[in-house]
Amino acid sequence: MSARVFRVAGSLVGVQDEPGSAVAMNEVLLLGEHRLPGEVVAIADDELTVQAYEETGGLGPGAPVQPQGAPLSARLGPGLLGAVFDGLLRPLADAGTWLTPGQASAPPPARTWAFTPTVAVGDVVGSGDELGTVATAGPLRVSVLAPPGVAGTVEQVAAPGAHPDDAVLATVAGVGVPMSPQWPVRQARPYRERIYHPEGLHTGQRVLDLLFPVARGSSAAVPGGFGTGKTMLLQQVAKWCDADVIVYVGCGERGNEMADVVAELSALEDPRTGDRLILRTVVIANTSNMPMMAREASVYSGVTVAEYFRDMGYHVVLIADSTSRWAEALRELASRTGELPAEEGYPAHLASALAAFYERAGHVRTLGGRTGSVTILGAVSPAGGDMTEPVTAHTERFVREVWTLDRDLAYARHYPAVAWAGSFSRDAAALGGWHAAGGDPGWAQRRERALGYLADADRLTALAELVGAASLPGAERMVMLAGSLLRQGVLQQSALSRNDAFCSTAKGAALLAAVLTVVDRCQALVAAGVPPGRVEELDYGPLLRAAQETGPTDAAGVQAHLDEVLARLDGLQQDGLGQDGDA
């Protein structure tokens, strides 16, 4: 007697297994005539509880079930770059408007790729060693690596030239090495060791790079309420960060937003290579109207793809937008399987699941001795902007950076709306040393001064609303001015500006140093007797326009704007002493 369906309740399917079967937890089964994929989530004697990855309409008791003998696995290979997939890593390029039932069981269209061997028959290789490379449509080459646990003599290697993507390209110690290997998505790919010498990941967004930096192989969360700009910020990071490969996972987001992401990545020129940015990007689009279980699997598919490219020595950024939708899928699954609910209905293992996901980030030395990294950036969408809800609270425990988005800043059209009061970077101290070693010993001091001015300006602004700014001492009024100049001249950034969508490290440092220089001059003028009101009324426009009027990498151009403002301050000193600027 073969396995059969005996109960269907939405996407939860009961299966009567044949006696003596070796079906295991997390194994994939194909359900019914349409061969709907599903995952075993509970086993009780001969009864299996299966969570279907697709809608189960038309599936009924008695339908045949085919165990696959393996957990959900991702088909890796050169075809990933430049393509769009659903949460199960099924290609969407040739799919219709809606995915048809059982499409997961259909083999993807065959393609051929140019292979160049880098070993010869008789060579001895170890796990993770490169056996050859495959050219892609973009600037990156995909390495064919000896699988983990496979080492020995190369017994066969394919000739240079075009080969289909399902071809076995080499044989090592009796094990065939395919061009497109499979890997279980819930199992982290092994590596030799972690690297604890931080390197900065440049995002091109000043508020992040200057105040809340992230290291390669680190992890960051972007919590924020509706309309605060989470998706826009992560899209900007995807476009401009200095990673080799971008893996963008749209987990439960709106379909029109994902369409915009794909369209922009396809049209945008890669500033590093001159090719289209999509050619070094993998997009996993699992939108809000797709099945819940596929949404839950999508983040694991994404991080498996990221680890695959990391093992080749690439630096990868994985963007998950949003992990809250993933957590909602966990909650729905737990509710259907009868698991006892914890806070706000989420399963008790929510914290463990989040920790396991973010733990797959890292800067590592691979099995083959290369250096690669996976940096995970996850958006969090707390309901009603409640930052104390479980997903946000647990995420903040496990990530290295938190870039909290502030509703008031967003509604005031201050973008990116990253709140300096609610954000932090655990990598900042180590990256200060990295910047110093790279020739910028003043980076950490500038960051500390800027954060201090912003915090003090917020405090003084609240006080000024009660007693009036004119009643504050001149030095404190200059602190408020410093906060305003920092917000408008450094932290604000326009994603629609050709000059300001991206900011190089040198230009960001120049802008921040220019503002701090002006603040120091203002403080000195007030200390010398110039009335604070005169200093506050000065036109600082050239400084505030410096970001927009200089090119993305034009650090030297900032100096001319600074000199113009300093000249105005010098004129103020000459004719302003002794005048009452508050009269």
PyMOL commands that set and color helices and strands:
alter all, ss='L'
color gray80, all
select helices_A, chain A and resi 78-80+103-105+206-211+230-240+255-267+277-280+292-310+323-336+343-345+350-359+383-385+390-398+407-411+428-437+443-467+469-471+474-491+505-527+532-537+541-544+546-549+557-576
alter helices_A, ss='H'
color red, helices_A
select strands_A, chain A and resi 4-9+12-16+27-31+36-44+47-52+65-71+73-75+84-85+112-117+124-125+130-135+141-145+152-157+161-164+168-172+175-178+182-184+193-194+200-201+214-215+219-223+245-251+281-286+315-321+362-365+371-380+401-402+424-425
alter strands_A, ss='S'
color yellow, strands_A
deselect
rebuild
show_as cartoon
